[in-house]
Amino acid sequence: MKKGFVLSLLGACIAVSSQAGAAALPAVVTFTDNGKVCDVTQYGAEGHRLQIALNTDSFQRAIDDCAAAGGGTVLVPEGNYLVNPLFLKSNVRLNLAKNATIVASTEEAAYRATEQTKYAEAENGWLPFISVADAKNVAITGEGTIDGQGAVWWERWRANIRATGKKGGTDRPRLIYITRSSNVLVDGVTLTHSPSFHVVMRYAHDVNVNNTKILSPWHAPNTDAIDPIDSQNIRITNNFIDCNDDHIAIKAEKPDARFPEGVVDNIYIANNLLCQGRGISIGSETSGGVNNVLVENNQFEGSMYGIRIKTLRGKGGEVKNITYRNTKMVDVDIPLVFAGYYKAAPIVQAEVDKLLAEGGFTMGEQIYPPDTDAKQPFDKYKTPHFSNVTIENLESTGKSKAAAYIIGVPEAPLSGFHFDNVRIDADQGIRVRNAEVQTKGLTLNVKQGPTLLVEKGAKVD
């Protein structure tokens, strides 16, 4: 193993001088390796093709020994290894060789915390498959695969909906969960079939996810690829993502006095190829504030959504200084969504019909009220309010249902939205309500209806 493993960004280090007032790009994460190698097979792990026995103890002892020695690399050679949840520690790199697969068990009891593992429990009460909790200088690297065996969990989710008649949430384990940690690198691996979200960062800073494949089938519920939550200085670069839900979902759940500009700050998302999925998103929780996000040089192919900022009253907050540039989209259902309403449509069709009769509309699985919706009292930590958002050099071609939805709430219209050199081909145009939009070089090729549907409280220049 080479000492001083360094993340390669493949040319993604691009200056952001055109983003006025933006912070510097998040730093490139490096992992310092002291040269110690703990091979899991030397601790008794067996990588048989048909796994029956668990290898959990062998893996965890290798991790613990590396940590006790001051750090090093836990090596997973070629093979298939069935394990229960694992707990990474400071100064440890988990390195998966080519054709090495770590397979997550699906025993529910294994994902419930004990007194010793309570510290790593996720916010939903489950242990994640791989935890990075209260740690620093940690890496997950290599050419191997981490398989969450999510199908078992997804079917339990469906069975519960059938039994209760209610939409299910994400009451299932995460695959990789990084919390209260810093200087963390995920590089080169393939992550697949997570029970729910694949990579979650919560209360973390200085985290890089680079050159990683994240895969789940279209029928896999709530399988977000990468979710930075209440975190700062995050780089998400050079990844291939094909999943059911958000490709990336930036969330700011709770205000924190230590971060007056926003609990999410300084996020860089670049050079990713994004296929099936629901877009590079901010929200739905933004109460803690989101500041300084640069999204550039990304390509979407066959996605449900492209770029989204979506939240709702009660969970809304300030989102500002966001730049999207040099974006290519092909066959994206709805390229752009900026919405202060994010409410799931009722399951009962009669209820949907009633709301539509009152002048509302649906978009995907969400429902929007009519533009007669009344103002509500403004609250900094509850009211959705977005400002200083730039979309520059975007081209969307192929099949799209609608070009964009830009819908603010009347008590806090969206402000400072700038479209510069944007071209979109779509069946329908842009719908704007309670928002101020400035355009320069906006080209819309629309098959039916108005190019711009300007509703109450909208101003488009």
ZIUR-V894114 format. One record per residue. RES is the residue in three letters. PHI is phi in degrees with one decimal (NA if undefined). PSI is psi in whole degrees, 0 to 359 (none if undefined). NEAR is the number of other C-alpha atoms within 8 Angstrom. Layout:
# ZIUR-V894114
RES & PHI & PSI & NEAR
RES & PHI & PSI & NEAR
This chain:
# ZIUR-V894114
MET & NA & 138 & 5
LYS & -78.2 & 137 & 6
LYS & -76.1 & 138 & 8
GLY & 75.1 & 53 & 9
PHE & -59.0 & 129 & 9
VAL & -122.1 & 135 & 7
LEU & -67.8 & 128 & 10
SER & -96.1 & 127 & 4
LEU & -98.6 & 4 & 9
LEU & 49.6 & 44 & 5
GLY & 84.9 & 13 & 5
ALA & -84.2 & 356 & 9
CYS & -80.1 & 92 & 5
ILE & -119.4 & 135 & 5
ALA & -64.6 & 156 & 5
VAL & -120.5 & 37 & 8
SER & -62.8 & 335 & 5
SER & -78.9 & 352 & 4
GLN & -93.9 & 98 & 7
ALA & -59.1 & 130 & 5
GLY & 75.2 & 4 & 4
ALA & -75.4 & 152 & 8
ALA & -73.0 & 169 & 6
ALA & -65.7 & 158 & 6
LEU & -60.9 & 147 & 10
PRO & -57.8 & 147 & 11
ALA & -69.1 & 153 & 7
VAL & -74.2 & 127 & 7
VAL & -78.4 & 135 & 12
THR & -118.0 & 152 & 11
PHE & -116.8 & 123 & 15
THR & -90.6 & 119 & 9
ASP & -109.7 & 124 & 15
ASN & -83.7 & 3 & 9
GLY & 96.8 & 346 & 9
LYS & -73.5 & 136 & 10
VAL & -122.7 & 128 & 10
CYS & -116.1 & 101 & 13
ASP & -81.2 & 123 & 11
VAL & -62.1 & 333 & 14
THR & -70.5 & 337 & 10
GLN & -75.5 & 349 & 7
TYR & -104.1 & 9 & 10
GLY & 105.1 & 358 & 8
ALA & -69.8 & 141 & 11
GLU & -126.1 & 123 & 9
GLY & -96.8 & 61 & 9
HIS & -71.8 & 154 & 8
ARG & -63.8 & 314 & 6
LEU & -102.8 & 100 & 5
GLN & -85.7 & 129 & 10
ILE & -122.9 & 312 & 5
ALA & -77.5 & 146 & 5
LEU & -82.3 & 144 & 10
ASN & -110.1 & 18 & 13
THR & -58.1 & 310 & 11
ASP & -60.9 & 320 & 7
SER & -62.9 & 315 & 12
PHE & -63.8 & 313 & 12
GLN & -68.8 & 325 & 10
ARG & -66.0 & 322 & 9
ALA & -63.0 & 317 & 13
ILE & -61.6 & 312 & 14
ASP & -64.7 & 321 & 9
ASP & -65.5 & 318 & 9
CYS & -61.8 & 316 & 16
ALA & -63.5 & 318 & 13
ALA & -65.0 & 333 & 7
ALA & -85.4 & 5 & 8
GLY & 96.1 & 1 & 8
GLY & 122.9 & 167 & 13
GLY & 158.2 & 195 & 16
THR & -111.5 & 127 & 15
VAL & -92.1 & 113 & 15
LEU & -95.5 & 129 & 12
VAL & -111.7 & 103 & 12
PRO & -70.4 & 173 & 12
GLU & -50.9 & 137 & 11
GLY & 144.0 & 177 & 11
ASN & -116.8 & 125 & 14
TYR & -126.9 & 117 & 15
LEU & -89.2 & 126 & 14
VAL & -142.9 & 158 & 12
ASN & -85.7 & 180 & 13
PRO & -51.7 & 143 & 13
LEU & -118.0 & 154 & 11
PHE & -127.7 & 104 & 11
LEU & -77.1 & 157 & 11
LYS & -131.3 & 170 & 13
SER & -57.1 & 143 & 10
ASN & 66.6 & 24 & 14
VAL & -117.4 & 134 & 17
ARG & -111.6 & 126 & 13
LEU & -93.9 & 113 & 11
ASN & -116.6 & 119 & 12
LEU & -99.0 & 120 & 17
ALA & -67.2 & 164 & 12
LYS & -57.7 & 136 & 9
ASN & 68.7 & 17 & 10
ALA & -95.3 & 133 & 15
THR & -130.3 & 124 & 13
ILE & -95.9 & 121 & 11
VAL & -107.4 & 125 & 12
ALA & -78.0 & 134 & 13
SER & -68.4 & 164 & 9
THR & -117.1 & 22 & 7
GLU & -76.5 & 112 & 7
GLU & -55.2 & 319 & 6
ALA & -60.9 & 331 & 5
ALA & -68.0 & 341 & 8
TYR & -99.8 & 14 & 13
ARG & -105.3 & 134 & 9
ALA & -72.9 & 148 & 12
THR & -102.0 & 180 & 6
GLU & -58.3 & 324 & 5
GLN & -77.6 & 333 & 6
THR & -108.7 & 5 & 8
LYS & -56.6 & 328 & 8
TYR & -61.7 & 336 & 6
ALA & -98.3 & 1 & 13
GLU & -63.7 & 137 & 12
ALA & -76.1 & 172 & 11
GLU & -65.8 & 341 & 5
ASN & -95.2 & 9 & 8
GLY & 90.8 & 358 & 7
TRP & -103.9 & 148 & 14
LEU & -74.0 & 139 & 14
PRO & -74.0 & 168 & 15
PHE & -69.0 & 313 & 15
ILE & -122.8 & 122 & 11
SER & -104.1 & 137 & 14
VAL & -125.1 & 94 & 15
ALA & -124.5 & 131 & 14
ASP & 53.3 & 48 & 7
ALA & -137.0 & 165 & 11
LYS & -145.8 & 156 & 11
ASN & 57.4 & 67 & 13
VAL & -129.2 & 144 & 16
ALA & -141.9 & 147 & 13
ILE & -124.7 & 112 & 12
THR & -137.4 & 177 & 13
GLY & 114.4 & 190 & 11
GLU & -110.9 & 11 & 12
GLY & -91.6 & 191 & 12
THR & -128.5 & 143 & 13
ILE & -116.0 & 117 & 12
ASP & -112.6 & 117 & 12
GLY & -83.5 & 358 & 14
GLN & 48.1 & 48 & 13
GLY & -67.4 & 338 & 11
ALA & -55.7 & 323 & 9
VAL & -63.0 & 316 & 9
TRP & -69.3 & 322 & 11
TRP & -63.6 & 321 & 11
GLU & -71.0 & 327 & 8
ARG & -62.6 & 321 & 8
TRP & -62.0 & 314 & 9
ARG & -64.8 & 320 & 9
ALA & -62.2 & 322 & 8
ASN & -67.2 & 322 & 9
ILE & -65.0 & 319 & 11
ARG & -62.2 & 324 & 8
ALA & -77.3 & 325 & 6
THR & -102.7 & 338 & 6
GLY & 74.7 & 14 & 6
LYS & -118.7 & 148 & 6
LYS & -64.6 & 138 & 5
GLY & -84.9 & 160 & 9
GLY & -102.5 & 216 & 5
THR & -116.0 & 45 & 7
ASP & -80.6 & 65 & 7
ARG & -151.4 & 161 & 9
PRO & -64.6 & 152 & 13
ARG & -86.6 & 164 & 17
LEU & -84.8 & 302 & 14
ILE & -123.2 & 129 & 12
TYR & -129.8 & 116 & 16
ILE & -110.9 & 111 & 13
THR & -135.1 & 139 & 12
ARG & 50.7 & 42 & 10
SER & -134.9 & 163 & 14
SER & -144.6 & 161 & 11
ASN & 52.7 & 64 & 14
VAL & -119.6 & 136 & 14
LEU & -125.6 & 129 & 16
VAL & -119.0 & 118 & 12
ASP & -147.0 & 124 & 14
GLY & 89.9 & 339 & 11
VAL & -80.2 & 168 & 16
THR & -109.2 & 129 & 12
LEU & -115.5 & 130 & 14
THR & -148.1 & 153 & 12
HIS & 55.8 & 44 & 13
SER & -65.8 & 145 & 15
PRO & -58.1 & 326 & 16
SER & -144.4 & 239 & 14
PHE & -67.6 & 145 & 15
HIS & -82.5 & 306 & 15
VAL & -127.5 & 121 & 13
VAL & -121.0 & 133 & 13
MET & -115.6 & 127 & 13
ARG & -136.0 & 127 & 12
TYR & 53.6 & 42 & 10
ALA & -119.6 & 163 & 14
HIS & -149.7 & 155 & 11
ASP & 57.5 & 70 & 14
VAL & -127.1 & 134 & 13
ASN & -119.3 & 132 & 15
VAL & -119.2 & 113 & 12
ASN & -136.0 & 143 & 15
ASN & 52.6 & 39 & 11
THR & -114.2 & 144 & 14
LYS & -100.5 & 130 & 11
ILE & -126.6 & 119 & 14
LEU & -132.9 & 134 & 12
SER & -153.3 & 151 & 12
PRO & -73.1 & 166 & 9
TRP & -61.3 & 333 & 7
HIS & -91.9 & 7 & 5
ALA & -86.5 & 112 & 13
PRO & -73.9 & 138 & 8
ASN & 55.7 & 43 & 10
THR & -102.3 & 57 & 15
ASP & -48.3 & 147 & 16
ALA & -82.7 & 303 & 15
ILE & -137.5 & 124 & 12
ASP & -125.7 & 98 & 13
PRO & -80.3 & 121 & 13
ILE & -123.6 & 123 & 13
ASP & 47.1 & 47 & 15
SER & -132.4 & 161 & 14
GLN & -132.2 & 155 & 12
ASN & 57.5 & 66 & 14
ILE & -118.1 & 134 & 14
ARG & -117.0 & 129 & 15
ILE & -127.6 & 103 & 11
THR & -139.5 & 145 & 15
ASN & 61.5 & 31 & 14
ASN & -100.7 & 157 & 14
PHE & -112.8 & 122 & 12
ILE & -128.2 & 129 & 14
ASP & -142.0 & 101 & 13
CYS & -143.4 & 178 & 18
ASN & -82.0 & 322 & 16
ASP & -112.6 & 209 & 12
ASP & -56.1 & 133 & 15
HIS & -62.6 & 313 & 16
ILE & -140.4 & 133 & 12
ALA & -129.5 & 106 & 13
ILE & -86.8 & 125 & 11
LYS & -130.4 & 139 & 15
ALA & -122.9 & 93 & 17
GLU & -81.9 & 322 & 11
LYS & -137.3 & 136 & 9
PRO & -61.9 & 151 & 12
ASP & -144.1 & 124 & 9
ALA & -60.3 & 338 & 5
ARG & -71.0 & 342 & 4
PHE & -127.7 & 74 & 8
PRO & -64.2 & 335 & 7
GLU & -84.4 & 350 & 8
GLY & 142.4 & 138 & 14
VAL & -71.8 & 342 & 16
VAL & -107.3 & 122 & 16
ASP & -149.2 & 137 & 13
ASN & 68.4 & 73 & 15
ILE & -116.6 & 133 & 14
TYR & -123.6 & 123 & 14
ILE & -128.0 & 114 & 12
ALA & -150.6 & 149 & 12
ASN & 60.6 & 36 & 12
ASN & -102.5 & 147 & 13
LEU & -105.5 & 120 & 12
LEU & -121.8 & 117 & 15
CYS & -103.3 & 229 & 12
GLN & -47.1 & 140 & 13
GLY & 145.6 & 181 & 14
ARG & -116.3 & 27 & 13
GLY & 99.7 & 169 & 15
ILE & -85.6 & 110 & 11
SER & -118.7 & 150 & 14
ILE & -116.1 & 124 & 12
GLY & 109.9 & 180 & 12
SER & -83.2 & 344 & 12
GLU & -88.1 & 122 & 13
THR & -133.2 & 17 & 19
SER & -57.6 & 326 & 16
GLY & -81.4 & 352 & 16
GLY & 92.6 & 138 & 15
VAL & -125.4 & 130 & 16
ASN & -140.9 & 140 & 13
ASN & 61.6 & 80 & 12
VAL & -125.8 & 126 & 13
LEU & -116.6 & 123 & 11
VAL & -123.4 & 116 & 11
GLU & -147.8 & 154 & 12
ASN & 59.1 & 39 & 11
ASN & -106.0 & 154 & 13
GLN & -128.0 & 132 & 11
PHE & -111.7 & 137 & 13
GLU & -136.4 & 111 & 12
GLY & 71.6 & 25 & 10
SER & -81.1 & 158 & 15
MET & -72.7 & 315 & 11
TYR & -129.2 & 162 & 14
GLY & -105.3 & 275 & 15
ILE & -108.4 & 131 & 10
ARG & -139.1 & 139 & 13
ILE & -122.1 & 118 & 11
LYS & -144.7 & 124 & 14
THR & -152.8 & 187 & 15
LEU & -150.7 & 160 & 15
ARG & -56.0 & 137 & 10
GLY & 98.2 & 327 & 7
LYS & -117.1 & 0 & 15
GLY & -78.9 & 170 & 17
GLY & -173.9 & 195 & 15
GLU & -85.6 & 129 & 17
VAL & -124.4 & 121 & 12
LYS & -148.3 & 159 & 11
ASN & 58.3 & 60 & 11
ILE & -117.3 & 129 & 12
THR & -126.4 & 130 & 13
TYR & -118.7 & 126 & 11
ARG & -147.0 & 153 & 12
ASN & 56.3 & 59 & 10
THR & -112.0 & 135 & 12
LYS & -116.0 & 134 & 11
MET & -133.4 & 140 & 14
VAL & -134.6 & 127 & 11
ASP & 55.4 & 46 & 12
VAL & -97.2 & 126 & 17
ASP & -53.6 & 307 & 12
ILE & -135.8 & 107 & 13
PRO & -63.3 & 320 & 14
LEU & -131.8 & 131 & 11
VAL & -138.2 & 120 & 14
PHE & -127.4 & 107 & 11
ALA & -140.9 & 132 & 14
GLY & -89.9 & 3 & 14
TYR & -118.4 & 124 & 12
TYR & -141.9 & 82 & 12
LYS & -126.0 & 129 & 8
ALA & -67.6 & 138 & 7
ALA & -67.4 & 146 & 9
PRO & -59.2 & 152 & 7
ILE & -71.6 & 325 & 6
VAL & -77.0 & 122 & 6
GLN & -64.3 & 327 & 7
ALA & -61.5 & 323 & 6
GLU & -68.3 & 321 & 9
VAL & -63.1 & 314 & 11
ASP & -59.4 & 322 & 8
LYS & -64.1 & 316 & 8
LEU & -66.5 & 323 & 11
LEU & -68.5 & 324 & 10
ALA & -64.5 & 334 & 7
GLU & -82.7 & 356 & 8
GLY & 111.0 & 4 & 9
GLY & -78.1 & 183 & 12
PHE & -151.0 & 160 & 10
THR & -109.5 & 152 & 10
MET & -142.0 & 112 & 7
GLY & 60.6 & 235 & 4
GLU & -96.7 & 5 & 7
GLN & -103.7 & 157 & 10
ILE & -125.8 & 141 & 12
TYR & -118.4 & 144 & 11
PRO & -77.0 & 170 & 11
PRO & -68.0 & 166 & 9
ASP & -75.7 & 3 & 9
THR & -85.0 & 1 & 6
ASP & -51.6 & 129 & 7
ALA & -80.2 & 153 & 5
LYS & -62.4 & 148 & 7
GLN & -121.1 & 163 & 6
PRO & -59.0 & 139 & 5
PHE & -79.5 & 136 & 8
ASP & -136.0 & 123 & 6
LYS & -54.8 & 326 & 8
TYR & -103.7 & 7 & 13
LYS & -130.7 & 334 & 12
THR & -87.7 & 127 & 16
PRO & -64.0 & 122 & 16
HIS & -146.2 & 123 & 13
PHE & -118.7 & 141 & 10
SER & -151.3 & 158 & 12
ASN & 54.5 & 63 & 11
VAL & -116.7 & 124 & 12
THR & -118.4 & 131 & 12
ILE & -117.6 & 115 & 13
GLU & -129.9 & 131 & 13
ASN & 57.6 & 65 & 10
LEU & -119.1 & 133 & 14
GLU & -129.5 & 124 & 10
SER & -125.4 & 119 & 13
THR & -125.4 & 172 & 11
GLY & 88.3 & 211 & 9
LYS & -90.1 & 119 & 11
SER & -137.9 & 138 & 14
LYS & -74.5 & 320 & 9
ALA & -151.1 & 150 & 13
ALA & -71.7 & 312 & 16
ALA & -166.3 & 153 & 11
TYR & -123.8 & 124 & 12
ILE & -126.7 & 95 & 12
ILE & -130.2 & 106 & 14
GLY & -96.4 & 172 & 16
VAL & -90.0 & 151 & 12
PRO & -64.6 & 331 & 11
GLU & -77.1 & 348 & 8
ALA & -152.1 & 74 & 11
PRO & -56.7 & 146 & 12
LEU & -66.4 & 138 & 14
SER & -134.7 & 154 & 10
GLY & 66.3 & 36 & 10
PHE & -90.0 & 129 & 13
HIS & -126.8 & 126 & 13
PHE & -110.1 & 120 & 14
ASP & -129.9 & 115 & 12
ASN & 59.2 & 62 & 11
VAL & -117.4 & 128 & 13
ARG & -128.5 & 126 & 11
ILE & -135.5 & 130 & 12
ASP & -100.5 & 129 & 13
ALA & -159.1 & 161 & 16
ASP & -64.6 & 316 & 12
GLN & -121.9 & 167 & 13
GLY & -89.8 & 216 & 17
ILE & -105.3 & 131 & 12
ARG & -105.8 & 124 & 12
VAL & -125.7 & 132 & 13
ARG & -148.1 & 137 & 13
ASN & 48.9 & 53 & 16
ALA & -156.9 & 148 & 14
GLU & -112.1 & 119 & 12
VAL & -127.8 & 130 & 13
GLN & -109.4 & 133 & 10
THR & -121.9 & 145 & 10
LYS & -145.0 & 105 & 8
GLY & 78.0 & 40 & 8
LEU & -91.3 & 121 & 10
THR & -121.4 & 121 & 8
LEU & -120.8 & 125 & 11
ASN & -107.6 & 101 & 10
VAL & -113.8 & 135 & 12
LYS & -83.6 & 329 & 7
GLN & -148.8 & 150 & 7
GLY & 74.8 & 184 & 7
PRO & -71.6 & 149 & 8
THR & -64.7 & 318 & 10
LEU & -124.4 & 124 & 8
LEU & -103.7 & 100 & 9
VAL & -96.7 & 114 & 10
GLU & -105.8 & 190 & 10
LYS & -56.2 & 135 & 8
GLY & 76.9 & 12 & 9
ALA & -102.4 & 145 & 12
LYS & -139.4 & 119 & 9
VAL & -123.5 & 120 & 8
ASP & -109.0 & none & 5
